[in-house]
Amino acid sequence: MKYDHFDVKYLDELAKKVSENSIIPYEDLPRYDLFLSQVIDYLNDKFADEKYTNNIVQNYIKNEVISRPEDSKKRGYTKLHLVQLVLLSYMRPVLTTDEIKKVFKLAFNEINDNEDDILTWEETYKVFSDIQKNSLEEFISKKYFDEEKLRNIIKGMNLDSKEQDRIFVFLVVMTLICEASAIKKLVQNIVDNYEED
């Protein structure tokens, strides 16, 4: 999606487009068990920015971040594994592996024992999907920066019109980075400081 003129209207359109291409509905995840190579292909297809490999997935299993595949089955990766890996894909840019493990432990206790889960993976996935969709819709409706204020700052910089557009984009990106950074620090602080009774 290219733009001729970057402004709040363009940003809203971009956010709407991102919203439309958000998380995969639970019902659309493959129902049949998969080989590891099929899991990798599926994730890399659905998450173009992610680069999953066999080693990455196997390390998550070894470190008990996600559950082990079913023993003695050639196609040992189930819908549950895809749910875990899709959720992990959203968490990876924000949290470390140990932090992700702590977050999963809050709802699922021992990752390889489904009997002690507080929530099911299906309901967790559906709740996360709703939260994510609502977050994008809220983003579209909120003003994360004051366009007029940014434009006034730029006017005082003695720039030509092409440079003004570039600097406006720069300031918008920096504003969103500040917002994302603050949220990331808050999330990490919550995860790192949560103590079970």
C-alpha positions, -999 to 999 in steps of 0.1 A, spaced: 0 0 0 19 30 -13 9 66 -5 12 99 -22 8 120 10 13 106 45 -12 118 70 -36 106 97 -61 94 71 -35 72 55 -24 59 89 -61 50 96 -64 32 63 -32 13 70 -44 3 105 -77 -10 90 -57 -31 65 -36 -45 92 -68 -52 112 -83 -72 83 -51 -93 81 -50 -100 118 -49 -134 136 -61 -165 118 -95 -176 131 -94 -208 152 -117 -225 129 -93 -219 100 -63 -236 116 -56 -270 101 -77 -298 118 -53 -326 108 -21 -335 125 10 -323 107 47 -331 102 71 -306 117 80 -295 81 43 -287 75 41 -267 107 71 -247 97 57 -240 62 23 -231 76 38 -206 101 62 -190 76 34 -186 52 10 -170 77 36 -149 94 57 -135 66 79 -115 90 88 -146 111 114 -171 101 106 -204 118 129 -233 114 129 -269 127 155 -259 153 135 -230 166 104 -251 172 124 -280 186 141 -255 210 108 -243 222 98 -279 229 131 -287 246 128 -256 268 91 -266 276 77 -233 262 54 -254 240 42 -289 244 59 -320 230 45 -336 199 25 -368 204 48 -398 208 48 -426 182 29 -405 157 45 -395 124 23 -365 123 27 -355 159 19 -318 157 -17 -310 164 -39 -279 163 -28 -273 199 8 -269 187 -3 -244 160 -23 -225 186 8 -224 209 31 -213 181 7 -186 167 4 -171 202 41 -174 205 45 -155 172 28 -125 188 48 -127 220 83 -132 205 88 -95 195 79 -84 231 91 -111 254 121 -134 259 117 -172 258 118 -174 296 91 -146 299 69 -164 273 73 -196 294 62 -177 325 31 -162 308 20 -197 295 26 -211 330 0 -187 344 -28 -203 324 -14 -238 317 8 -248 346 29 -277 333 31 -273 295 32 -310 288 2 -318 311 -31 -307 297 -49 -320 328 -37 -291 350 -46 -263 325 -67 -235 340 -78 -225 305 -80 -245 273 -58 -235 244 -89 -231 222 -106 -206 246 -73 -188 251 -68 -185 214 -103 -172 208 -100 -147 237 -66 -135 223 -81 -132 188 -109 -110 202 -85 -88 223 -62 -84 193 -91 -74 170 -104 -49 195 -69 -35 201 -65 -28 164 -100 -12 162 -92 9 193 -59 20 177 -79 32 147 -103 52 168 -76 67 191 -53 96 182 -18 85 192 -3 118 182 -14 153 175 -9 158 137 -13 195 140 14 197 167 38 176 147 32 198 116 38 229 136 71 215 149 82 208 113 72 242 101 98 257 124 125 236 109 129 255 76 125 224 54 113 221 18 80 203 12 95 170 4 117 171 35 87 181 56 68 149 44 98 128 52 102 143 87 65 140 94 67 102 86 98 100 108 81 117 137 50 95 134 72 64 134 92 76 164 59 84 183 46 49 176 80 34 187 78 53 219 43 39 225 54 3 216 85 6 238 65 18 268 40 -11 264 68 -36 260 85 -24 292 52 -25 310 45 -61 298 81 -73 308 78 -57 342 44 -74 349 58 -108 338 91 -104 357 75 -92 389 45 -115 392 48 -137 422 25 -167 428 11 -171 463 
